[in-house]
């Protein structure tokens, strides 16, 4: 009565031993594959860390440069200084004219003197206008340069994010492939292939 049961137990044991033998035979290859996958993951992780460090260093350097140059503050101060200079120049010219008129007291200026005063005022106005135009061009160049720098930085950030996304997809693909090849998780822990079967 017990012989069929013993035969079944022996057959199950034989199947288990055969399966364990197959797993042992495949273990070196699977271990190499798993180690290769781990190395790939570690390499990808280190590369991502290096990219993050480089990006952080670049951003810090960029912030230091912006702080050093102080583009916004410099532009604002420059514009205010130019406007103030133009206003001061106009006031100075007016004071000079008033002073000259006062010195003449009630004496009328000659046409030549009137022409000279007019010429000086026109020259001062032309100088102020030219200065304002030059500084406006300078401010526009600064704004364009900053816009280009921001565009380059954003493009680099998009490329890095795309590269990280591809690396993550590749790692996940390798992990899924490994899981598909090792559905029992024989190598999920060190020595997993050597673990005896529960009976």
Backbone torsions as a table, in degrees:
resi	resn	phi	psi	omega
1	UNK	NA	-34.2	-178.1
2	UNK	-85.5	-15.1	-176.7
3	UNK	-59.8	-47.0	178.7
4	UNK	-59.8	-38.0	179.5
5	UNK	-66.9	-42.8	178.0
6	UNK	-62.6	-38.6	179.0
7	UNK	-64.5	-40.5	179.1
8	UNK	-64.9	-42.3	178.2
9	UNK	-63.1	-43.1	179.8
10	UNK	-63.3	-39.6	180.0
11	UNK	-66.0	-42.8	178.4
12	UNK	-63.1	-41.0	178.9
13	UNK	-64.2	-40.7	179.4
14	UNK	-63.9	-41.1	177.6
15	UNK	-63.6	-41.2	178.7
16	UNK	-64.2	-43.2	178.8
17	UNK	-63.2	-40.2	179.3
18	UNK	-64.2	-42.1	179.9
19	UNK	-65.2	-41.0	178.0
20	UNK	-64.3	-37.6	178.3
21	UNK	-64.9	-40.7	177.8
22	UNK	-64.6	-40.5	178.9
23	UNK	-65.0	-40.0	177.9
24	UNK	-63.9	-38.2	-180.0
25	UNK	-67.1	-35.9	-179.2
26	UNK	-85.3	-14.1	-174.2
27	UNK	-56.5	-47.0	-179.2
28	UNK	-57.9	-44.5	179.3
29	UNK	-63.4	-44.4	-178.6
30	UNK	-67.1	-37.2	177.7
31	UNK	-63.7	-42.4	177.7
32	UNK	-62.9	-42.1	179.5
33	UNK	-63.2	-43.6	179.6
34	UNK	-65.4	-40.8	178.8
35	UNK	-64.6	-39.3	177.9
36	UNK	-62.8	-41.4	178.5
37	UNK	-64.8	-42.3	178.3
38	UNK	-63.9	-41.4	178.2
39	UNK	-62.2	-40.1	178.9
40	UNK	-63.8	-43.2	178.8
41	UNK	-63.9	-42.6	179.8
42	UNK	-65.3	-41.9	177.8
43	UNK	-62.7	-41.9	178.5
44	UNK	-64.9	-40.7	179.3
45	UNK	-63.3	-45.0	179.3
46	UNK	-63.4	-39.9	179.7
47	UNK	-64.1	-41.7	177.9
48	UNK	-63.8	-39.9	178.6
49	UNK	-64.4	-42.3	178.4
50	UNK	-63.0	-40.8	178.6
51	UNK	-64.4	-39.9	179.0
52	UNK	-65.5	-41.0	178.5
53	UNK	-64.0	-43.6	179.3
54	UNK	-63.8	-41.2	179.1
55	UNK	-64.3	-42.0	179.7
56	UNK	-64.8	-42.9	178.8
57	UNK	-63.4	-40.6	179.4
58	UNK	-64.7	-41.4	179.6
59	UNK	-66.0	-40.8	178.4
60	UNK	-63.9	-42.3	178.8
61	UNK	-63.6	-40.2	179.2
62	UNK	-64.5	-41.2	178.9
63	UNK	-66.7	-38.6	177.6
64	UNK	-63.1	-42.5	-179.9
65	UNK	-64.3	-43.1	178.9
66	UNK	-63.0	-40.5	179.5
67	UNK	-66.9	-37.6	-178.9
68	UNK	-67.4	-45.9	-178.5
69	UNK	-74.5	-38.9	-178.1
70	UNK	58.1	58.4	-172.3
71	UNK	-55.9	-49.9	-176.6
72	UNK	-62.6	-46.2	-178.2
73	UNK	-66.3	-41.4	179.5
74	UNK	-62.8	-45.3	-179.3
75	UNK	-62.1	-43.6	-179.5
76	UNK	-64.2	-46.3	-179.9
77	UNK	-64.9	-38.8	-179.3
78	UNK	-63.9	-45.6	-179.7
79	UNK	-62.7	-44.4	179.0
80	UNK	-63.3	-39.0	-179.7
81	UNK	-65.7	-40.9	179.6
82	UNK	-64.6	-45.6	179.4
83	UNK	-62.6	-40.8	179.4
84	UNK	-66.2	-39.7	179.0
85	UNK	-62.4	-42.2	179.2
86	UNK	-63.3	-41.4	179.9
87	UNK	-66.4	-42.2	179.0
88	UNK	-63.8	-43.2	179.9
89	UNK	-60.3	-41.2	179.6
90	UNK	-64.5	-41.3	178.8
91	UNK	-65.7	-39.4	179.5
92	UNK	-63.1	-45.8	179.2
93	UNK	-60.2	-40.7	179.9
94	UNK	-65.7	-40.3	179.3
95	UNK	-65.5	-40.1	178.3
96	UNK	-62.3	-42.6	178.9
97	UNK	-64.6	-43.8	178.6
98	UNK	-61.8	-41.3	-179.8
99	UNK	-63.5	-41.8	-179.9
100	UNK	-65.4	-40.0	178.7
101	UNK	-65.9	-38.1	178.3
102	UNK	-66.0	-38.8	179.6
103	UNK	-63.4	-33.3	179.2
104	UNK	-76.3	-10.6	-176.8
105	UNK	55.2	-121.4	-176.2
106	UNK	-94.7	4.6	-178.0
107	UNK	-77.0	130.6	-179.8
108	UNK	-73.1	144.0	175.7
109	UNK	-74.0	148.8	176.2
110	UNK	-75.6	161.7	176.9
111	UNK	-56.6	-36.9	179.5
112	UNK	-64.3	-40.9	179.2
113	UNK	-67.2	-41.6	177.4
114	UNK	-61.0	-40.6	178.3
115	UNK	-65.1	-38.6	179.2
116	UNK	-65.4	-43.8	178.4
117	UNK	-62.8	-43.5	179.3
118	UNK	-62.1	-42.8	-179.8
119	UNK	-62.6	-42.9	-179.6
120	UNK	-64.6	-40.3	178.4
121	UNK	-65.0	-40.5	178.9
122	UNK	-66.0	-41.1	178.4
123	UNK	-63.8	-42.8	178.9
124	UNK	-63.1	-43.0	178.9
125	UNK	-63.9	-39.5	179.1
126	UNK	-65.7	-40.7	178.8
127	UNK	-63.5	-44.5	179.9
128	UNK	-63.8	-41.0	179.3
129	UNK	-63.9	-43.2	179.3
130	UNK	-63.4	-40.3	179.5
131	UNK	-64.9	-42.7	177.7
132	UNK	-62.0	-41.5	179.9
133	UNK	-65.3	-43.1	179.7
134	UNK	-62.0	-43.8	-178.3
135	UNK	-72.7	-30.6	174.0
136	UNK	-64.5	-41.7	176.7
137	UNK	-62.9	-39.8	179.2
138	UNK	-62.8	-44.4	178.7
139	UNK	-63.2	-39.7	178.9
140	UNK	-65.3	-38.6	177.9
141	UNK	-65.6	-40.9	177.4
142	UNK	-61.2	-44.6	180.0
143	UNK	-63.8	-41.2	179.4
144	UNK	-66.4	-40.2	179.0
145	UNK	-63.4	-43.7	179.0
146	UNK	-64.8	-39.2	178.1
147	UNK	-61.2	-42.7	178.7
148	UNK	-65.2	-42.0	178.8
149	UNK	-62.0	-42.7	178.5
150	UNK	-64.2	-38.4	179.6
151	UNK	-65.3	-42.9	178.6
152	UNK	-63.8	-43.4	-179.8
153	UNK	-63.3	-44.3	179.4
154	UNK	-64.5	-39.3	179.0
155	UNK	-65.4	-41.8	178.2
156	UNK	-63.8	-39.7	179.3
157	UNK	-65.4	-40.0	177.6
158	UNK	-63.8	-41.4	179.1
159	UNK	-63.4	-43.0	-179.9
160	UNK	-64.8	-40.7	179.0
161	UNK	-65.5	-38.8	178.2
162	UNK	-64.9	-40.9	179.3
163	UNK	-65.3	-43.2	178.6
164	UNK	-63.3	-38.3	179.1
165	UNK	-63.5	-42.1	178.8
166	UNK	-64.8	-40.6	179.3
167	UNK	-63.9	-42.2	178.4
168	UNK	-62.5	-42.3	179.1
169	UNK	-62.6	-39.9	-179.5
170	UNK	-66.1	-41.8	179.4
171	UNK	-64.4	-45.5	179.0
172	UNK	-62.4	-37.3	178.4
173	UNK	-63.1	-42.8	179.0
174	UNK	-66.1	-39.8	179.5
175	UNK	-64.0	-45.2	178.8
176	UNK	-63.3	-38.1	178.6
177	UNK	-64.4	-41.1	179.5
178	UNK	-66.1	-40.6	178.6
179	UNK	-64.5	-37.4	179.2
180	UNK	-66.6	-36.2	-179.9
181	UNK	-78.1	-21.6	-177.9
182	UNK	-129.2	64.2	-174.9
183	UNK	-61.6	-25.8	-178.3
184	UNK	-81.4	-9.2	-179.2
185	UNK	64.9	37.7	-176.7
186	UNK	-62.0	-29.0	-176.9
187	UNK	-110.5	21.4	-178.7
188	UNK	-67.5	-21.5	176.6
189	UNK	-136.8	155.3	178.9
190	UNK	-57.2	131.7	179.2
191	UNK	77.5	13.0	-176.9
192	UNK	-61.7	-35.3	-178.2
193	UNK	-70.2	-20.9	-176.4
194	UNK	-92.5	-4.2	-176.8
195	UNK	-67.7	126.3	-178.9
196	UNK	-67.0	150.0	179.7
197	UNK	-75.6	140.7	176.3
198	UNK	-76.9	136.2	178.8
199	UNK	-120.1	NA	NA
